[in-house]
Amino acid sequence: MTGNCAVFLLFDHRYTDIIKLDNYNRFLPWRGYHETDKKAFGDAVVAFHDAVEACHYIRVDRFDEAVFESRYPEFGRRMKILQDETGKDGMHLGIPTHLSNIRRQYKGLNAYSGFNYNGAFDIADKKVDLPVSQELLEEATRGLPPKYVTVNVGSGECKDGSKVAKTWPAERFEKVMEMFKAKYGAVGIVQIGAGDSGKLEAADAFFLGKPMEQAVAVLKKATFHLDIEGGLVHIASQLGTKCFVLFGPTVAEYYGYENNTNIRAGNCHNCWAIYPDVYRCARDMKEPECMYGITPEMVFEEIDIYMKED
């Protein structure tokens, strides 16, 4: 699983027909194939028995029934369904992911049950078991405050170098944490996330660029987690940790959790993935109003309510 929530499975590279991928920079964008590689290699030639892209939907582009029928029959049965549905739904390389999600939303599905769309799976709920041993919990949280909350500024960049549309300014996270510290000073603030995240001055401790299994343990013990919609929110939610989630371009009804506080502002939302550069603001706003309309005061008000009830 990559940071872009995409998985590409290539089976049995040594044996099979040679398949030519004319646009491998699009097909395998997170496996190290970039513009410089194109100059060196031209079109990619890759050998595989099965090619599966699993992101916000699952698409099967290449499938060797004989191989899987003999070795992995149940997996093969599901892959056959997915391959058939890939053709019916027109899930080719150019289809916007946004369109795929809209189809699922009309059927009342969410980011989990959405994979039931074509009949290959039967996912009943949003629950994913993430076991955390006591040993790992103690190791990962050693040196952190006895009681703490976690915060992730959750930024990123589009292909043109601009910030992703769902980014919320770091100074606003800073303001929320300052207000939190002023009222709940006995509770520590742990900033968690990528190693290159800018550090918040209000944080008491930093857990940046650490192994994911340790981050899971840190999230499990947190009183709550504050973030934009993203991977750490999904993990914390599975652990039963309360999350305050800032939603803008992504669809709260599809990606949100009922037990979290999902915060939105204004009337412009849900444009995520309209363009191939999925995090681009559909209105090309440098400061998308869906995110910039959310104020630190709005966020802290929700946190304050929760802390008073906790």
SEKE-680114 format. One record per residue (C-alpha): residue number from 1; x, y, z. Coordinates in steps of 0.5 Angstrom, whole numbers, padded with zeros to 4 digits. Layout:
# SEKE-680114
+-----+-------+-------+-------+
|   k |    xx |    yy |    zz |
+-----+-------+-------+-------+
| NUM |     X |     Y |     Z |
...
+-----+-------+-------+-------+
END
This chain:
# SEKE-680114
+-----+-------+-------+-------+
|   k |    xx |    yy |    zz |
+-----+-------+-------+-------+
|   1 |  0000 |  0000 |  0000 |
|   2 |  0003 |  0007 | -0002 |
|   3 |  0002 |  0014 |  0001 |
|   4 | -0003 |  0015 | -0005 |
|   5 | -0008 |  0009 | -0003 |
|   6 | -0006 |  0005 | -0009 |
|   7 | -0004 | -0002 | -0010 |
|   8 | -0001 | -0005 | -0016 |
|   9 | -0001 | -0013 | -0016 |
|  10 |  0004 | -0016 | -0022 |
|  11 |  0004 | -0024 | -0021 |
|  12 |  0009 | -0029 | -0024 |
|  13 |  0014 | -0024 | -0028 |
|  14 |  0018 | -0030 | -0030 |
|  15 |  0013 | -0034 | -0034 |
|  16 |  0008 | -0031 | -0039 |
|  17 |  0006 | -0027 | -0045 |
|  18 |  0010 | -0020 | -0046 |
|  19 |  0005 | -0015 | -0045 |
|  20 |  0007 | -0008 | -0048 |
|  21 |  0004 | -0002 | -0043 |
|  22 |  0004 |  0004 | -0047 |
|  23 |  0003 |  0009 | -0041 |
|  24 |  0007 |  0006 | -0036 |
|  25 |  0008 |  0012 | -0032 |
|  26 |  0000 |  0013 | -0031 |
|  27 | -0001 |  0005 | -0030 |
|  28 |  0005 |  0005 | -0025 |
|  29 |  0006 |  0012 | -0022 |
|  30 |  0008 |  0010 | -0015 |
|  31 |  0013 |  0005 | -0017 |
|  32 |  0019 |  0009 | -0019 |
|  33 |  0017 |  0010 | -0026 |
|  34 |  0018 |  0017 | -0028 |
|  35 |  0019 |  0022 | -0034 |
|  36 |  0027 |  0021 | -0033 |
|  37 |  0026 |  0013 | -0034 |
|  38 |  0021 |  0014 | -0040 |
|  39 |  0027 |  0018 | -0044 |
|  40 |  0032 |  0012 | -0042 |
|  41 |  0027 |  0006 | -0043 |
|  42 |  0022 |  0009 | -0048 |
|  43 |  0015 |  0004 | -0048 |
|  44 |  0015 | -0001 | -0042 |
|  45 |  0015 | -0008 | -0043 |
|  46 |  0013 | -0012 | -0037 |
|  47 |  0011 | -0019 | -0036 |
|  48 |  0006 | -0022 | -0032 |
|  49 |  0000 | -0027 | -0031 |
|  50 | -0005 | -0022 | -0027 |
|  51 | -0005 | -0014 | -0027 |
|  52 | -0009 | -0011 | -0021 |
|  53 | -0010 | -0004 | -0019 |
|  54 | -0013 | -0003 | -0013 |
|  55 | -0015 |  0004 | -0011 |
|  56 | -0022 |  0007 | -0010 |
|  57 | -0024 |  0001 | -0014 |
|  58 | -0021 | -0005 | -0016 |
|  59 | -0020 | -0006 | -0024 |
|  60 | -0017 | -0012 | -0027 |
|  61 | -0013 | -0011 | -0034 |
|  62 | -0010 | -0018 | -0035 |
|  63 | -0012 | -0024 | -0032 |
|  64 | -0010 | -0032 | -0034 |
|  65 | -0015 | -0036 | -0031 |
|  66 | -0011 | -0043 | -0032 |
|  67 | -0006 | -0041 | -0027 |
|  68 | -0011 | -0038 | -0022 |
|  69 | -0016 | -0044 | -0023 |
|  70 | -0011 | -0049 | -0021 |
|  71 | -0007 | -0046 | -0016 |
|  72 | -0012 | -0040 | -0012 |
|  73 | -0019 | -0042 | -0015 |
|  74 | -0023 | -0038 | -0010 |
|  75 | -0018 | -0032 | -0011 |
|  76 | -0019 | -0033 | -0019 |
|  77 | -0026 | -0033 | -0018 |
|  78 | -0027 | -0026 | -0016 |
|  79 | -0021 | -0024 | -0020 |
|  80 | -0026 | -0026 | -0026 |
|  81 | -0032 | -0023 | -0024 |
|  82 | -0028 | -0016 | -0023 |
|  83 | -0025 | -0017 | -0030 |
|  84 | -0032 | -0018 | -0033 |
|  85 | -0034 | -0012 | -0029 |
|  86 | -0028 | -0008 | -0031 |
|  87 | -0030 | -0008 | -0038 |
|  88 | -0038 | -0007 | -0037 |
|  89 | -0036 | -0001 | -0033 |
|  90 | -0031 |  0002 | -0038 |
|  91 | -0026 |  0002 | -0032 |
|  92 | -0020 |  0004 | -0037 |
|  93 | -0014 |  0008 | -0035 |
|  94 | -0017 |  0015 | -0037 |
|  95 | -0024 |  0014 | -0033 |
|  96 | -0024 |  0019 | -0027 |
|  97 | -0024 |  0016 | -0020 |
|  98 | -0029 |  0021 | -0018 |
|  99 | -0034 |  0018 | -0023 |
| 100 | -0033 |  0011 | -0020 |
| 101 | -0034 |  0014 | -0013 |
| 102 | -0041 |  0017 | -0016 |
| 103 | -0043 |  0011 | -0018 |
| 104 | -0042 |  0008 | -0012 |
| 105 | -0045 |  0014 | -0008 |
| 106 | -0052 |  0013 | -0012 |
| 107 | -0052 |  0006 | -0009 |
| 108 | -0052 |  0008 | -0002 |
| 109 | -0045 |  0005 | -0001 |
| 110 | -0039 |  0008 |  0002 |
| 111 | -0031 |  0007 |  0002 |
| 112 | -0031 |  0000 |  0005 |
| 113 | -0038 | -0003 |  0002 |
| 114 | -0036 |  0001 | -0005 |
| 115 | -0032 | -0005 | -0007 |
| 116 | -0039 | -0010 | -0007 |
| 117 | -0041 | -0006 | -0013 |
| 118 | -0039 | -0011 | -0018 |
| 119 | -0041 | -0017 | -0014 |
| 120 | -0034 | -0020 | -0013 |
| 121 | -0034 | -0018 | -0005 |
| 122 | -0039 | -0018 |  0001 |
| 123 | -0036 | -0013 |  0006 |
| 124 | -0042 | -0012 |  0011 |
| 125 | -0039 | -0006 |  0015 |
| 126 | -0033 | -0001 |  0016 |
| 127 | -0029 | -0005 |  0021 |
| 128 | -0022 | -0007 |  0020 |
| 129 | -0018 | -0011 |  0026 |
| 130 | -0012 | -0007 |  0027 |
| 131 | -0008 | -0011 |  0033 |
| 132 | -0003 | -0008 |  0037 |
| 133 |  0001 | -0012 |  0042 |
| 134 |  0002 | -0009 |  0049 |
| 135 |  0009 | -0009 |  0048 |
| 136 |  0009 | -0005 |  0042 |
| 137 |  0004 |  0000 |  0045 |
| 138 |  0009 |  0001 |  0051 |
| 139 |  0015 |  0001 |  0046 |
| 140 |  0012 |  0006 |  0041 |
| 141 |  0009 |  0011 |  0047 |
| 142 |  0015 |  0011 |  0051 |
| 143 |  0017 |  0018 |  0052 |
| 144 |  0011 |  0021 |  0050 |
| 145 |  0006 |  0025 |  0055 |
| 146 |  0002 |  0020 |  0060 |
| 147 | -0004 |  0023 |  0057 |
| 148 | -0004 |  0026 |  0050 |
| 149 | -0008 |  0028 |  0043 |
| 150 | -0005 |  0027 |  0036 |
| 151 | -0005 |  0032 |  0031 |
| 152 | -0003 |  0031 |  0023 |
| 153 | -0002 |  0037 |  0019 |
| 154 | -0003 |  0032 |  0013 |
| 155 |  0000 |  0037 |  0007 |
| 156 |  0002 |  0034 |  0000 |
| 157 |  0003 |  0037 | -0007 |
| 158 |  0000 |  0036 | -0014 |
| 159 |  0004 |  0035 | -0020 |
| 160 |  0005 |  0043 | -0021 |
| 161 |  0008 |  0044 | -0014 |
| 162 |  0002 |  0047 | -0011 |
| 163 | -0001 |  0044 | -0005 |
| 164 | -0007 |  0039 | -0005 |
| 165 | -0014 |  0042 | -0005 |
| 166 | -0015 |  0038 |  0002 |
| 167 | -0009 |  0042 |  0005 |
| 168 | -0011 |  0046 |  0011 |
| 169 | -0006 |  0051 |  0013 |
| 170 | -0001 |  0049 |  0018 |
| 171 | -0002 |  0056 |  0022 |
| 172 | -0009 |  0054 |  0023 |
| 173 | -0007 |  0047 |  0026 |
| 174 | -0002 |  0051 |  0031 |
| 175 | -0008 |  0056 |  0033 |
| 176 | -0012 |  0050 |  0035 |
| 177 | -0007 |  0047 |  0039 |
| 178 | -0005 |  0054 |  0042 |
| 179 | -0013 |  0054 |  0044 |
| 180 | -0013 |  0047 |  0047 |
| 181 | -0006 |  0048 |  0051 |
| 182 | -0009 |  0054 |  0054 |
| 183 | -0015 |  0050 |  0057 |
| 184 | -0013 |  0043 |  0057 |
| 185 | -0005 |  0044 |  0059 |
| 186 | -0005 |  0038 |  0063 |
| 187 | -0006 |  0034 |  0056 |
| 188 |  0000 |  0033 |  0052 |
| 189 |  0000 |  0035 |  0044 |
| 190 |  0004 |  0030 |  0040 |
| 191 |  0005 |  0031 |  0033 |
| 192 |  0005 |  0025 |  0028 |
| 193 |  0006 |  0024 |  0021 |
| 194 |  0011 |  0025 |  0015 |
| 195 |  0018 |  0026 |  0017 |
| 196 |  0018 |  0032 |  0013 |
| 197 |  0012 |  0035 |  0016 |
| 198 |  0014 |  0042 |  0019 |
| 199 |  0014 |  0042 |  0026 |
| 200 |  0008 |  0046 |  0030 |
| 201 |  0011 |  0050 |  0036 |
| 202 |  0005 |  0048 |  0040 |
| 203 |  0007 |  0041 |  0040 |
| 204 |  0010 |  0037 |  0046 |
| 205 |  0013 |  0031 |  0043 |
| 206 |  0014 |  0029 |  0035 |
| 207 |  0013 |  0023 |  0032 |
| 208 |  0015 |  0024 |  0025 |
| 209 |  0017 |  0019 |  0020 |
| 210 |  0017 |  0013 |  0024 |
| 211 |  0015 |  0006 |  0022 |
| 212 |  0007 |  0005 |  0021 |
| 213 |  0006 |  0000 |  0026 |
| 214 |  0009 |  0005 |  0032 |
| 215 |  0004 |  0010 |  0029 |
| 216 | -0001 |  0005 |  0030 |
| 217 |  0000 |  0004 |  0037 |
| 218 |  0001 |  0012 |  0038 |
| 219 | -0006 |  0013 |  0035 |
| 220 | -0009 |  0008 |  0039 |
| 221 | -0007 |  0011 |  0046 |
| 222 | -0009 |  0018 |  0044 |
| 223 | -0015 |  0022 |  0047 |
| 224 | -0017 |  0024 |  0040 |
| 225 | -0014 |  0025 |  0033 |
| 226 | -0014 |  0032 |  0029 |
| 227 | -0013 |  0031 |  0022 |
| 228 | -0015 |  0033 |  0015 |
| 229 | -0019 |  0027 |  0011 |
| 230 | -0013 |  0022 |  0010 |
| 231 | -0010 |  0015 |  0012 |
| 232 | -0008 |  0017 |  0019 |
| 233 | -0016 |  0018 |  0020 |
| 234 | -0018 |  0011 |  0017 |
| 235 | -0013 |  0008 |  0022 |
| 236 | -0015 |  0012 |  0028 |
| 237 | -0022 |  0010 |  0027 |
| 238 | -0021 |  0003 |  0026 |
| 239 | -0017 |  0003 |  0033 |
| 240 | -0023 |  0007 |  0036 |
| 241 | -0020 |  0013 |  0037 |
| 242 | -0024 |  0019 |  0036 |
| 243 | -0022 |  0024 |  0030 |
| 244 | -0024 |  0031 |  0029 |
| 245 | -0023 |  0031 |  0021 |
| 246 | -0023 |  0037 |  0016 |
| 247 | -0027 |  0035 |  0010 |
| 248 | -0027 |  0039 |  0004 |
| 249 | -0026 |  0036 | -0003 |
| 250 | -0027 |  0029 | -0001 |
| 251 | -0034 |  0026 |  0001 |
| 252 | -0035 |  0026 |  0008 |
| 253 | -0041 |  0021 |  0007 |
| 254 | -0037 |  0017 |  0003 |
| 255 | -0030 |  0017 |  0007 |
| 256 | -0033 |  0019 |  0014 |
| 257 | -0034 |  0015 |  0020 |
| 258 | -0040 |  0016 |  0024 |
| 259 | -0037 |  0016 |  0031 |
| 260 | -0032 |  0022 |  0029 |
| 261 | -0033 |  0029 |  0028 |
| 262 | -0033 |  0031 |  0021 |
| 263 | -0032 |  0039 |  0020 |
| 264 | -0034 |  0042 |  0014 |
| 265 | -0036 |  0050 |  0012 |
| 266 | -0039 |  0053 |  0006 |
| 267 | -0043 |  0050 |  0000 |
| 268 | -0037 |  0048 | -0004 |
| 269 | -0035 |  0041 | -0003 |
| 270 | -0034 |  0034 | -0006 |
| 271 | -0030 |  0035 | -0012 |
| 272 | -0024 |  0030 | -0011 |
| 273 | -0022 |  0027 | -0017 |
| 274 | -0026 |  0030 | -0022 |
| 275 | -0019 |  0031 | -0026 |
| 276 | -0013 |  0026 | -0026 |
| 277 | -0009 |  0030 | -0022 |
| 278 | -0014 |  0028 | -0016 |
| 279 | -0013 |  0033 | -0011 |
| 280 | -0013 |  0039 | -0016 |
| 281 | -0019 |  0044 | -0014 |
| 282 | -0024 |  0044 | -0019 |
| 283 | -0025 |  0052 | -0019 |
| 284 | -0017 |  0052 | -0019 |
| 285 | -0017 |  0056 | -0013 |
| 286 | -0010 |  0057 | -0009 |
| 287 | -0014 |  0057 | -0003 |
| 288 | -0020 |  0053 | -0004 |
| 289 | -0026 |  0056 |  0000 |
| 290 | -0028 |  0049 |  0003 |
| 291 | -0022 |  0048 |  0007 |
| 292 | -0020 |  0056 |  0008 |
| 293 | -0028 |  0057 |  0010 |
| 294 | -0026 |  0052 |  0016 |
| 295 | -0023 |  0057 |  0022 |
| 296 | -0019 |  0055 |  0028 |
| 297 | -0025 |  0057 |  0032 |
| 298 | -0030 |  0052 |  0029 |
| 299 | -0025 |  0046 |  0030 |
| 300 | -0024 |  0048 |  0037 |
| 301 | -0031 |  0049 |  0039 |
| 302 | -0032 |  0042 |  0037 |
| 303 | -0026 |  0039 |  0041 |
| 304 | -0028 |  0043 |  0047 |
| 305 | -0035 |  0040 |  0047 |
| 306 | -0032 |  0033 |  0047 |
| 307 | -0027 |  0034 |  0052 |
| 308 | -0032 |  0037 |  0057 |
| 309 | -0036 |  0030 |  0056 |
| 310 | -0030 |  0026 |  0056 |
+-----+-------+-------+-------+
END
